[in-house]
Amino acid sequence: HPDQPQALHLLGVIAHQRGENEQAVTLIEKALSIKSDYAEAHSNLGLVLQELGKLEGAASSFREAVRINPNSAEAHSNLGITLHTLGRLKEAVASHNTALKLNPNYPETHNNLGITQKELGQLDEAIISYQKAIEIRNDYPEARNNLATIFKEQGKLTEAVKLYQEAVAINPEYFEAHNNLGLIRLEMNEINEALTCFRRALS
């Protein structure tokens, strides 16, 4: 059965997992040429195109996935990530919000929504999004790092330090959080502590 769409799609997924993205595109597109209303295949094609840097193509694939299956929170979320990368921030917010209506307990989407809101200057909304991400997934270092960065910009240094410390406690290899903690220690004139953070980041 050389034209079995599910098998072709899954072979494409395996190729993507092996880093063979051009082959993945070929296989998934063949599956879609046979079964055009295959929402999961459109969504996975979007992920492969995203990784290849073909962002307009990725956005089109995710849009087709949500057209076929409007209840796919994951596809809406991935569309939001792609739109954010393309600089279409308001559209990205709309996609993330749709994803969260479908699945309110999706911490990565709350975090990604916060990132987009921050870029739009919507700091209060971004804080709420990061806090929601942490509430759902307590061991989420990226959300803590992102929230700390807003608090640092607002001059809430004590709160920011605590969040950066929590982030590196959860993930001791989190370079960015070590570096950010060093920067805030430097701003607080805690030179030795800052050097320790920077050395840890460099290691």
Phi, psi and omega in degrees: 000077184291347181249034179278109190294322180296319180294318178298316179299313183291326173298322177295320178297316179297318178301318178298316180295334178272000181084009181264073192286324178296318176296322178299316179300314181301314183291316182290321177297325176295318177302318182287334176291337179268320182229090189287341182262033185265089188300317183297323179292319176301318181295316180290327174299320177301318180297319180293315180296324176301314181293329178281356181081011179267076194287323178296319177296320178298314180300319179297320180294316179294322178297320179293322178299316182282337174293317181287318181231085183295349182265012179272099179300322183297317180294318176299318180296315179295324175298318178300317179299316181294316180297322177299314180297327178283354180084010179266075195290319181294322176294322179298316178301316180299318180294317179297319179296321177297316178301319183286333173294324180282325180217089183293344184257046184246089189299323181298324180289321174301317180295314180295324175298317178300318179301314181293317179299320179298317179296332177277358181081012181268072190291319180299318179293321180297318178302314180299318181296315179295318180297322178295319178300317180291323179298320181284317182233098187296328181265057184243088186295325182296319179295321177296317179299315181294319178294319179300322181297320176295315180299322177299314180296332180273000180082010178271073191290321181299314179297320180295315179302314181301317181291318177298319179297319178295321180298315181284337174291322178289316180230093182297345180263014185278090184307310187300319181291321175300316181296316179296322177295322176297318180297319181288325174298321178296317179297329180272007179064028175262079193295312182297318178296321179297316179299320178300316180296316182294321178296321178295319178298316181294327180290000000 
